[in-house]
Amino acid sequence: MDVMHALTSVRAVLVSGLAPGLRDGAADSALAMRQKYRLGEVRCEDYFFVLLSRFMNALEAQVRAECQNVGAFLCLSQSSERAARFLLCSSPAG
């Protein structure tokens, strides 16, 4: 989760660098730097997705293990609520 928080922070910095926009007739160096910021932001987003997918797969495996002897619907419902609380409580703003 710490890595996901760090990626979110890095993306925020990169997006803030893109916020001013470009004026007409911007220099090639400004265009090149803007493109590098955008590529960095996209790569952070891609890596975040990979980490989130791994997290959800691990959570699903845990749920399956817990649901072996319990009614599947009840167990999945409780696990979904627990995952939502975990994600909300561990967000940088929360």
LOTI-338316 format. One record per atom (N, C-alpha, C): residue number from 1; residue in three letters; z, y, x. Coordinates in nm, 3 decimals. Layout:
BEGIN
(NUM "ala" (Z Y X))
...
//
This chain:
BEGIN
(1 "met" (0.000 -0.119 0.082))
(1 "met" (0.000 0.000 0.000))
(1 "met" (0.000 0.126 0.087))
(2 "asp" (0.065 0.119 0.203))
(2 "asp" (0.068 0.237 0.291))
(2 "asp" (-0.073 0.275 0.336))
(3 "val" (-0.155 0.173 0.362))
(3 "val" (-0.292 0.202 0.405))
(3 "val" (-0.370 0.269 0.292))
(4 "met" (-0.347 0.224 0.169))
(4 "met" (-0.417 0.286 0.055))
(4 "met" (-0.372 0.431 0.038))
(5 "his" (-0.245 0.458 0.059))
(5 "his" (-0.197 0.597 0.051))
(5 "his" (-0.261 0.681 0.161))
(6 "ala" (-0.271 0.624 0.281))
(6 "ala" (-0.332 0.697 0.392))
(6 "ala" (-0.480 0.724 0.365))
(7 "leu" (-0.550 0.626 0.310))
(7 "leu" (-0.691 0.645 0.277))
(7 "leu" (-0.709 0.755 0.172))
(8 "thr" (-0.619 0.759 0.075))
(8 "thr" (-0.626 0.863 -0.027))
(8 "thr" (-0.605 1.000 0.036))
(9 "ser" (-0.513 1.009 0.130))
(9 "ser" (-0.488 1.136 0.199))
(9 "ser" (-0.609 1.179 0.283))
(10 "val" (-0.669 1.083 0.352))
(10 "val" (-0.787 1.114 0.433))
(10 "val" (-0.901 1.161 0.343))
(11 "arg" (-0.920 1.091 0.232))
(11 "arg" (-1.026 1.132 0.138))
(11 "arg" (-1.001 1.272 0.085))
(12 "ala" (-0.876 1.306 0.058))
(12 "ala" (-0.844 1.439 0.009))
(12 "ala" (-0.882 1.546 0.112))
(13 "val" (-0.854 1.517 0.238))
(13 "val" (-0.890 1.612 0.345))
(13 "val" (-1.042 1.626 0.354))
(14 "leu" (-1.112 1.513 0.349))
(14 "leu" (-1.258 1.518 0.357))
(14 "leu" (-1.318 1.592 0.238))
(15 "val" (-1.268 1.567 0.120))
(15 "val" (-1.320 1.634 0.001))
(15 "val" (-1.290 1.783 0.006))
(16 "ser" (-1.174 1.820 0.058))
(16 "ser" (-1.143 1.963 0.069))
(16 "ser" (-1.239 2.032 0.166))
(17 "gly" (-1.289 1.959 0.265))
(17 "gly" (-1.389 2.015 0.355))
(17 "gly" (-1.523 2.033 0.288))
(18 "leu" (-1.546 1.959 0.181))
(18 "leu" (-1.671 1.969 0.107))
(18 "leu" (-1.664 2.072 -0.005))
(19 "ala" (-1.545 2.114 -0.042))
(19 "ala" (-1.526 2.201 -0.158))
(19 "ala" (-1.599 2.335 -0.151))
(20 "pro" (-1.602 2.402 -0.036))
(20 "pro" (-1.666 2.533 -0.036))
(20 "pro" (-1.814 2.531 -0.073))
(21 "gly" (-1.881 2.420 -0.056))
(21 "gly" (-2.023 2.412 -0.087))
(21 "gly" (-2.106 2.476 0.023))
(22 "leu" (-2.232 2.491 -0.003))
(22 "leu" (-2.323 2.548 0.095))
(22 "leu" (-2.392 2.671 0.038))
(23 "arg" (-2.414 2.768 0.124))
(23 "arg" (-2.491 2.886 0.082))
(23 "arg" (-2.638 2.858 0.107))
(24 "asp" (-2.722 2.936 0.042))
(24 "asp" (-2.865 2.925 0.068))
(24 "asp" (-2.891 2.958 0.214))
(25 "gly" (-2.978 2.881 0.275))
(25 "gly" (-3.013 2.905 0.414))
(25 "gly" (-2.906 2.861 0.512))
(26 "ala" (-2.825 2.761 0.474))
(26 "ala" (-2.720 2.713 0.563))
(26 "ala" (-2.782 2.651 0.688))
(27 "ala" (-2.712 2.663 0.797))
(27 "ala" (-2.760 2.611 0.925))
(27 "ala" (-2.766 2.458 0.922))
(28 "asp" (-2.853 2.404 1.004))
(28 "asp" (-2.866 2.258 1.012))
(28 "asp" (-2.736 2.193 1.055))
(29 "ser" (-2.662 2.260 1.141))
(29 "ser" (-2.534 2.203 1.186))
(29 "ser" (-2.435 2.193 1.070))
(30 "ala" (-2.436 2.291 0.979))
(30 "ala" (-2.349 2.287 0.862))
(30 "ala" (-2.389 2.172 0.770))
(31 "leu" (-2.519 2.153 0.753))
(31 "leu" (-2.567 2.042 0.671))
(31 "leu" (-2.529 1.907 0.732))
(32 "ala" (-2.542 1.897 0.865))
(32 "ala" (-2.508 1.772 0.934))
(32 "ala" (-2.359 1.742 0.922))
(33 "met" (-2.276 1.845 0.938))
(33 "met" (-2.131 1.825 0.927))
(33 "met" (-2.093 1.785 0.784))
(34 "arg" (-2.155 1.848 0.686))
(34 "arg" (-2.127 1.815 0.547))
(34 "arg" (-2.165 1.669 0.519))
(35 "gln" (-2.277 1.626 0.574))
(35 "gln" (-2.320 1.487 0.554))
(35 "gln" (-2.221 1.390 0.620))
(36 "lys" (-2.168 1.424 0.736))
(36 "lys" (-2.069 1.339 0.802))
(36 "lys" (-1.941 1.331 0.719))
(37 "tyr" (-1.898 1.444 0.662))
(37 "tyr" (-1.779 1.443 0.576))
(37 "tyr" (-1.803 1.352 0.455))
(38 "arg" (-1.920 1.365 0.394))
(38 "arg" (-1.950 1.285 0.275))
(38 "arg" (-1.953 1.136 0.311))
(39 "leu" (-2.015 1.100 0.422))
(39 "leu" (-2.020 0.960 0.464))
(39 "leu" (-1.880 0.906 0.494))
(40 "gly" (-1.798 0.987 0.557))
(40 "gly" (-1.660 0.945 0.583))
(40 "gly" (-1.583 0.922 0.454))
(41 "glu" (-1.605 1.010 0.358))
(41 "glu" (-1.537 0.999 0.228))
(41 "glu" (-1.581 0.872 0.156))
(42 "val" (-1.711 0.843 0.160))
(42 "val" (-1.764 0.722 0.095))
(42 "val" (-1.711 0.597 0.163))
(43 "arg" (-1.702 0.599 0.295))
(43 "arg" (-1.650 0.482 0.367))
(43 "arg" (-1.502 0.459 0.335))
(44 "cys" (-1.426 0.566 0.322))
(44 "cys" (-1.285 0.552 0.281))
(44 "cys" (-1.277 0.490 0.142))
(45 "glu" (-1.362 0.536 0.052))
(45 "glu" (-1.362 0.482 -0.083))
(45 "glu" (-1.398 0.333 -0.083))
(46 "asp" (-1.499 0.296 -0.004))
(46 "asp" (-1.538 0.155 0.006))
(46 "asp" (-1.424 0.069 0.058))
(47 "tyr" (-1.357 0.115 0.164))
(47 "tyr" (-1.248 0.038 0.222))
(47 "tyr" (-1.130 0.028 0.124))
(48 "phe" (-1.104 0.136 0.052))
(48 "phe" (-0.999 0.135 -0.049))
(48 "phe" (-1.028 0.027 -0.153))
(49 "phe" (-1.155 0.018 -0.195))
(49 "phe" (-1.194 -0.082 -0.293))
(49 "phe" (-1.170 -0.223 -0.239))
(50 "val" (-1.203 -0.246 -0.114))
(50 "val" (-1.180 -0.377 -0.052))
(50 "val" (-1.030 -0.410 -0.054))
(51 "leu" (-0.947 -0.314 -0.013))
(51 "leu" (-0.803 -0.338 -0.012))
(51 "leu" (-0.748 -0.361 -0.152))
(52 "leu" (-0.797 -0.283 -0.248))
(52 "leu" (-0.751 -0.300 -0.386))
(52 "leu" (-0.793 -0.436 -0.440))
(53 "ser" (-0.912 -0.481 -0.406))
(53 "ser" (-0.958 -0.615 -0.449))
(53 "ser" (-0.869 -0.724 -0.390))
(54 "arg" (-0.836 -0.710 -0.262))
(54 "arg" (-0.747 -0.809 -0.198))
(54 "arg" (-0.610 -0.809 -0.265))
(55 "phe" (-0.559 -0.690 -0.295))
(55 "phe" (-0.429 -0.679 -0.360))
(55 "phe" (-0.432 -0.747 -0.497))
(56 "met" (-0.537 -0.720 -0.574))
(56 "met" (-0.546 -0.779 -0.708))
(56 "met" (-0.562 -0.931 -0.700))
(57 "asn" (-0.637 -0.980 -0.601))
(57 "asn" (-0.651 -1.126 -0.584))
(57 "asn" (-0.517 -1.189 -0.549))
(58 "ala" (-0.440 -1.125 -0.463))
(58 "ala" (-0.308 -1.177 -0.428))
(58 "ala" (-0.216 -1.176 -0.549))
(59 "leu" (-0.224 -1.069 -0.628))
(59 "leu" (-0.143 -1.059 -0.749))
(59 "leu" (-0.182 -1.169 -0.848))
(60 "glu" (-0.311 -1.191 -0.862))
(60 "glu" (-0.358 -1.296 -0.953))
(60 "glu" (-0.308 -1.434 -0.908))
(61 "ala" (-0.310 -1.459 -0.778))
(61 "ala" (-0.261 -1.587 -0.727))
(61 "ala" (-0.112 -1.602 -0.757))
(62 "gln" (-0.038 -1.493 -0.742))
(62 "gln" (0.105 -1.497 -0.772))
(62 "gln" (0.128 -1.524 -0.920))
(63 "val" (0.050 -1.460 -1.004))
(63 "val" (0.063 -1.480 -1.149))
(63 "val" (0.034 -1.625 -1.185))
(64 "arg" (-0.072 -1.679 -1.127))
(64 "arg" (-0.105 -1.820 -1.156))
(64 "arg" (0.008 -1.911 -1.115))
(65 "ala" (0.069 -1.885 -1.002))
(65 "ala" (0.180 -1.969 -0.956))
(65 "ala" (0.299 -1.957 -1.050))
(66 "glu" (0.326 -1.836 -1.099))
(66 "glu" (0.439 -1.815 -1.190))
(66 "glu" (0.413 -1.872 -1.328))
(67 "cys" (0.287 -1.882 -1.366))
(67 "cys" (0.252 -1.923 -1.502))
(67 "cys" (0.233 -2.073 -1.517))
(68 "gln" (0.263 -2.149 -1.416))
(68 "gln" (0.243 -2.293 -1.423))
(68 "gln" (0.321 -2.355 -1.540))
(69 "asn" (0.444 -2.312 -1.561))
(69 "asn" (0.529 -2.375 -1.662))
(69 "asn" (0.565 -2.281 -1.777))
(70 "val" (0.495 -2.171 -1.786))
(70 "val" (0.527 -2.073 -1.890))
(70 "val" (0.403 -2.052 -1.975))
(71 "gly" (0.421 -2.005 -2.097))
(71 "gly" (0.306 -1.973 -2.180))
(71 "gly" (0.218 -1.872 -2.108))
(72 "ala" (0.092 -1.901 -2.092))
(72 "ala" (0.002 -1.819 -2.011))
(72 "ala" (-0.008 -1.677 -2.063))
(73 "phe" (-0.019 -1.659 -2.193))
(73 "phe" (-0.037 -1.524 -2.247))
(73 "phe" (0.084 -1.436 -2.217))
(74 "leu" (0.202 -1.488 -2.242))
(74 "leu" (0.324 -1.411 -2.218))
(74 "leu" (0.337 -1.377 -2.071))
(75 "cys" (0.312 -1.475 -1.985))
(75 "cys" (0.326 -1.454 -1.842))
(75 "cys" (0.225 -1.351 -1.792))
(76 "leu" (0.099 -1.360 -1.834))
(76 "leu" (-0.003 -1.264 -1.791))
(76 "leu" (0.030 -1.124 -1.841))
(77 "ser" (0.080 -1.114 -1.962))
(77 "ser" (0.117 -0.984 -2.017))
(77 "ser" (0.227 -0.919 -1.935))
(78 "gln" (0.330 -0.995 -1.902))
(78 "gln" (0.440 -0.942 -1.822))
(78 "gln" (0.394 -0.906 -1.682))
(79 "ser" (0.307 -0.988 -1.624))
(79 "ser" (0.257 -0.961 -1.489))
(79 "ser" (0.170 -0.836 -1.487))
(80 "ser" (0.091 -0.815 -1.591))
(80 "ser" (0.009 -0.694 -1.599))
(80 "ser" (0.096 -0.570 -1.606))
(81 "glu" (0.202 -0.577 -1.686))
(81 "glu" (0.294 -0.463 -1.695))
(81 "glu" (0.361 -0.438 -1.560))
(82 "arg" (0.401 -0.545 -1.491))
(82 "arg" (0.466 -0.532 -1.361))
(82 "arg" (0.369 -0.470 -1.259))
(83 "ala" (0.242 -0.513 -1.261))
(83 "ala" (0.142 -0.458 -1.168))
(83 "ala" (0.119 -0.310 -1.197))
(84 "ala" (0.111 -0.273 -1.324))
(84 "ala" (0.091 -0.133 -1.359))
(84 "ala" (0.209 -0.048 -1.313))
(85 "arg" (0.331 -0.097 -1.334))
(85 "arg" (0.450 -0.022 -1.288))
(85 "arg" (0.451 -0.009 -1.138))
(86 "phe" (0.413 -0.116 -1.067))
(86 "phe" (0.410 -0.113 -0.921))
(86 "phe" (0.311 -0.008 -0.872))
(87 "leu" (0.190 -0.010 -0.929))
(87 "leu" (0.087 0.085 -0.886))
(87 "leu" (0.126 0.228 -0.919))
(88 "leu" (0.186 0.251 -1.036))
(88 "leu" (0.227 0.385 -1.073))
(88 "leu" (0.343 0.436 -0.986))
(89 "cys" (0.440 0.349 -0.960))
(89 "cys" (0.557 0.389 -0.883))
(89 "cys" (0.527 0.406 -0.736))
(90 "ser" (0.421 0.343 -0.686))
(90 "ser" (0.393 0.353 -0.543))
(90 "ser" (0.284 0.455 -0.514))
(91 "ser" (0.239 0.530 -0.616))
(91 "ser" (0.136 0.632 -0.590))
(91 "ser" (0.198 0.748 -0.518))
(92 "pro" (0.120 0.822 -0.437))
(92 "pro" (0.175 0.934 -0.360))
(92 "pro" (0.238 1.040 -0.449))
(93 "ala" (0.184 1.061 -0.569))
(93 "ala" (0.239 1.163 -0.658))
(93 "ala" (0.364 1.114 -0.729))
(94 "gly" (0.381 0.980 -0.740))
(94 "gly" (0.491 0.923 -0.817))
(94 "gly" (0.607 0.902 -0.732))
//
